[in-house]
Amino acid sequence: MDGRPVLVCTEYEDATADLVIAELNRRRVPVLRFDPGRDFPAPVALAARIGSGGSSRRKSGGGWGGRLAVEERTADLSNVRALYHRRPSPYPTNSGEQAARFAAQENRRGLGGVLGALPGCLYLSHPQAVARAEYKPAQLDAATRAGFMVPATLITNDPGAAKEFCAEQRAIYKPLHAGAYEVEGEPAGIWAAPVEAGEIDGAVSRSAHLFQAQVPKVADVRTVVVGRQVFAARITAPPGVVDWRAEYQNLSYEPVTCPDEMRGALVRFLTGFGLSFGAFDFAVTADGAWWFLECNPNGQWAWLEDAAGLPLTTAIADLLENGASHHE
């Protein structure tokens, strides 16, 4: 039996990670779950070594060794099977105390640096690759190079340029980052929404804005890629809905087959960023064309597994256990 562990880095309440951990437990794959941003320096303890000489007697070029302990459970850093980088809390850096800020940066570069350089470890996905792929300008460039159809897009803080763009075609605005936002103290989503030239004012100059040509879609497709496996579900929202995420209670789902020409583009996109996973959103027009909207390199998928009958937990557990899927 292969005793190499899978490390799962995520926040305390993560029902999606729970599904994968339960499946790995069923397969008797050892799992160490922790949240680097909250659990280090306690209860997580790190003792990582590299280089020759000393009591470790590690050979030069052998990579990081030593141990990572999570309370009573310990992993050999030279023998980690895979790291599932789900949704860990950020290392806290907002403290006003200089010593606390220094410690947080040391923790991020020390623990985070070791976790990102484990020898022979499969990453789903590598934290640095996830961070790179979260930038929408880089995504849109990569999507164009991969061969996807991409709607005309403008990123600007110039109200005049925004007004001109919105006058040229039906357009939408959407945020460049889906961060936390509150309205009257309550969490709120900022969804993609139509915008007309007459609505543009000087407020645009206060930050970067993303405007995009509105695709005349008849449906959406969420495509989840795990390794080289591709799963797709058609999402139908009520008429006139621009962003289906605003209408979760009124959606219908059905599994669909991803066109062959799209599969190659999906793999090229992920390979370019060094990703092992991606949750892609496409707008589908009446002629069956798929238009690239965005890729979430660490997107949610658990609800889609039930709604569309897609075996996503199995695919992710396969990749973490074996480095490849049983179904390829």
C-alpha positions in Angstrom: 0.0 0.0 0.0 1.3 3.5 -1.0 1.6 5.4 2.2 2.6 8.8 0.7 0.3 11.5 1.9 -1.8 14.1 0.1 -1.6 17.6 1.6 -4.9 19.6 1.5 -4.5 23.3 2.0 -7.8 25.0 2.6 -9.9 27.0 5.0 -11.7 25.4 7.9 -15.1 25.3 6.4 -14.8 24.0 2.8 -17.5 21.5 1.9 -15.9 21.0 -1.6 -12.6 19.9 -0.1 -14.6 17.7 2.4 -15.9 15.7 -0.6 -12.4 15.0 -1.9 -11.0 14.1 1.5 -13.8 11.7 2.2 -13.1 10.0 -1.2 -9.4 9.8 -0.4 -10.2 8.4 3.0 -12.4 5.7 1.4 -9.4 4.8 -0.8 -7.1 4.7 2.3 -4.9 7.5 1.0 -3.3 9.4 3.9 -4.4 13.0 4.1 -3.1 16.0 6.1 -5.5 18.9 6.0 -4.5 22.4 7.3 -4.9 26.1 6.6 -1.4 27.6 6.2 -2.6 31.1 6.8 -4.3 30.2 10.2 -2.5 27.1 11.4 1.1 28.2 11.2 3.2 28.5 13.4 0.8 26.5 15.5 -0.5 23.8 15.4 1.6 23.2 12.3 5.3 22.6 12.8 7.8 22.7 10.0 11.4 21.3 9.9 12.5 21.4 6.3 16.1 20.6 5.1 18.0 20.8 1.9 21.6 20.5 0.9 24.4 18.1 1.8 26.2 17.8 5.1 24.9 17.9 8.7 22.9 15.2 10.4 20.4 15.0 7.5 23.0 13.8 5.1 20.8 14.7 2.1 22.5 14.6 -1.2 23.0 17.8 -3.2 20.1 18.2 -5.7 17.8 15.9 -3.7 15.3 18.5 -3.0 13.5 19.4 0.2 13.2 16.9 3.0 12.3 16.9 6.6 8.9 16.9 8.1 5.6 18.8 8.4 3.5 18.0 11.5 -0.1 18.8 11.9 -0.7 18.1 15.6 -0.1 14.4 16.0 0.2 13.6 12.2 3.5 14.0 10.3 4.4 14.0 6.6 7.8 13.4 5.1 8.4 16.4 2.9 10.5 14.3 0.5 7.6 11.9 0.0 4.5 13.9 -0.5 2.2 12.4 -3.2 0.2 15.6 -4.0 -0.8 19.0 -2.7 -4.4 20.1 -3.2 -4.3 23.9 -3.1 -8.0 24.6 -2.5 -8.8 27.8 -0.7 -6.4 28.5 2.1 -6.7 31.7 4.1 -4.1 34.4 3.2 -1.2 34.9 5.5 -2.3 37.8 7.7 -0.3 41.0 6.9 -2.7 43.8 8.0 -1.5 44.0 11.5 -0.2 47.4 12.5 2.5 45.9 14.6 5.9 45.7 12.8 6.9 42.3 14.4 3.6 40.7 13.4 3.9 42.0 9.8 7.5 40.6 9.6 6.4 37.2 11.0 3.6 36.9 8.5 5.9 37.6 5.5 8.4 35.1 6.9 5.7 32.5 7.2 4.4 33.1 3.7 7.9 32.8 2.2 9.0 30.0 4.5 6.1 27.6 4.8 4.6 28.7 1.5 7.9 28.5 -0.3 8.6 25.0 0.9 5.1 23.8 0.1 5.6 25.2 -3.5 8.9 23.3 -4.0 8.2 19.7 -2.9 10.1 17.1 -4.9 8.0 14.8 -7.1 4.8 16.4 -5.8 1.7 16.7 -8.0 0.1 20.1 -7.6 -3.6 20.7 -8.0 -2.7 23.4 -8.8 0.6 25.1 -7.9 -0.1 28.1 -5.8 2.0 30.4 -8.0 0.3 29.2 -11.1 -3.1 29.8 -9.5 -2.0 33.4 -8.6 -0.8 34.1 -12.1 -4.0 32.8 -13.7 -6.3 35.0 -11.6 -5.4 38.1 -13.6 -8.2 38.5 -16.2 -6.0 40.4 -18.7 -3.6 37.5 -18.7 -6.5 35.1 -19.1 -8.0 36.9 -22.1 -4.6 37.0 -23.8 -4.0 33.3 -23.2 -7.5 32.5 -24.4 -6.9 34.3 -27.6 -3.6 32.5 -28.1 -5.2 29.2 -27.3 -7.8 29.6 -30.1 -10.9 30.6 -28.2 -13.3 33.2 -29.5 -13.1 36.1 -27.1 -15.5 39.1 -27.0 -14.2 42.5 -27.7 -12.9 43.8 -24.4 -11.7 47.2 -23.0 -9.9 47.7 -19.7 -9.7 51.4 -18.8 -10.0 54.1 -16.3 -10.7 56.7 -19.0 -14.4 57.6 -19.0 -14.2 58.8 -22.6 -12.8 55.5 -23.9 -15.4 53.6 -21.9 -18.2 55.8 -23.3 -16.9 55.3 -26.9 -16.7 51.5 -26.4 -20.2 51.2 -25.0 -21.6 53.3 -27.8 -20.0 51.0 -30.4 -21.9 47.8 -29.3 -24.1 46.4 -26.6 -21.7 46.1 -23.7 -21.5 44.8 -20.1 -19.4 45.7 -17.2 -17.9 43.1 -14.8 -15.3 43.3 -12.1 -11.7 42.3 -12.6 -11.6 40.4 -9.3 -14.4 38.7 -7.5 -13.3 39.8 -4.0 -15.4 40.3 -0.9 -17.9 43.2 -1.1 -20.5 44.3 1.3 -23.7 46.4 1.0 -25.0 47.8 4.3 -22.9 45.2 6.1 -24.2 42.2 4.2 -22.0 40.3 1.7 -23.0 41.0 -1.9 -21.9 39.8 -5.3 -21.0 42.2 -8.1 -22.4 40.5 -11.2 -21.8 41.2 -14.9 -24.4 43.7 -16.0 -25.4 45.7 -19.2 -24.1 49.2 -19.4 -24.9 52.0 -21.9 -22.8 54.9 -23.0 -25.1 57.3 -21.2 -24.4 55.7 -17.9 -20.7 56.3 -18.0 -19.5 59.1 -15.8 -16.3 60.3 -14.1 -16.4 57.5 -11.5 -14.7 55.3 -14.1 -11.5 57.3 -13.5 -11.2 56.0 -9.9 -10.1 52.5 -10.8 -9.6 50.1 -13.7 -12.8 48.8 -15.2 -13.5 45.9 -17.6 -16.1 46.5 -20.3 -16.9 43.7 -22.8 -19.1 43.3 -25.9 -22.3 41.5 -24.8 -22.5 38.0 -26.4 -26.1 37.3 -27.7 -26.1 34.0 -25.9 -28.9 31.4 -25.6 -27.2 29.5 -22.8 -24.0 29.2 -20.8 -21.5 26.4 -20.3 -19.4 25.7 -17.3 -16.5 23.4 -18.3 -14.4 21.9 -15.6 -11.0 20.5 -16.6 -9.2 18.1 -14.2 -5.8 17.1 -15.5 -6.7 16.3 -19.1 -10.3 15.2 -18.4 -13.0 17.6 -19.6 -16.5 17.8 -18.0 -19.1 20.3 -19.3 -22.6 21.3 -18.3 -25.0 23.6 -20.1 -26.6 26.1 -17.8 -29.9 27.7 -18.9 -31.1 30.8 -17.0 -34.4 32.8 -17.3 -34.6 35.0 -20.4 -32.7 38.2 -20.2 -30.4 37.1 -17.4 -26.8 38.3 -18.2 -25.0 36.6 -15.3 -26.4 33.2 -14.3 -24.7 33.4 -10.9 -27.4 36.0 -9.9 -30.2 33.4 -10.5 -29.0 30.2 -8.8 -32.5 29.3 -7.8 -33.9 29.5 -11.3 -31.3 27.6 -13.4 -31.5 24.3 -15.2 -28.5 22.0 -16.0 -27.6 19.3 -18.4 -24.3 17.5 -19.1 -23.0 18.2 -22.6 -20.1 17.0 -24.7 -17.3 19.4 -25.2 -16.5 19.9 -28.9 -13.2 18.3 -29.9 -11.7 21.5 -31.1 -12.4 23.1 -27.7 -10.6 20.3 -25.8 -7.3 21.1 -27.4 -7.7 24.8 -26.6 -8.6 24.1 -23.0 -5.5 22.0 -22.5 -3.3 24.6 -24.2 -4.7 27.3 -21.9 -4.1 25.4 -18.7 -0.6 24.2 -19.9 0.4 27.8 -20.6 -0.3 28.7 -16.9 1.0 25.4 -15.5 -2.4 24.6 -14.1 -3.9 21.1 -13.4 -7.5 22.4 -12.9 -9.7 25.1 -14.4 -13.4 26.0 -14.2 -14.2 27.8 -17.5 -17.3 29.8 -18.4 -18.5 30.1 -21.9 -21.4 31.9 -23.5 -23.2 29.8 -26.2 -24.9 31.5 -29.2 -27.7 30.2 -31.3 -25.3 28.9 -33.9 -23.6 26.7 -31.3 -20.5 28.8 -30.9 -18.7 28.9 -27.5 -17.4 32.3 -26.5 -14.7 32.4 -23.8 -15.7 34.5 -20.8 -13.2 33.6 -18.1 -11.4 30.8 -16.2 -11.4 30.4 -12.5 -8.2 28.5 -11.7 -9.7 27.4 -8.3 -13.4 27.6 -9.0 -16.2 25.9 -7.2 -17.6 22.7 -8.7 -19.4 20.6 -6.0 -22.8 22.0 -6.8 -22.4 21.1 -10.4 -21.5 17.5 -9.7 -25.0 17.0 -8.3 -26.9 19.3 -10.6 -25.5 17.9 -13.8 -24.3 14.4 -12.7 -20.6 15.0 -13.4 -18.1 12.7 -11.6 -15.9 15.5 -10.5 -15.0 14.2 -7.0 -13.8 10.9 -8.5 -11.7 12.7 -11.2 -10.0 15.0 -8.6 -9.3 12.1 -6.2 -7.9 10.0 -9.1 -5.5 12.8 -10.0 -4.4 13.4 -6.4 -4.0 9.6 -5.7 -2.3 8.6 -9.0 -1.1 11.7 -10.7 -3.5 10.8 -13.6 -7.0 9.8 -14.0 -8.2 6.2 -14.4 -10.5 7.4 -17.2 -8.0 9.0 -19.6 
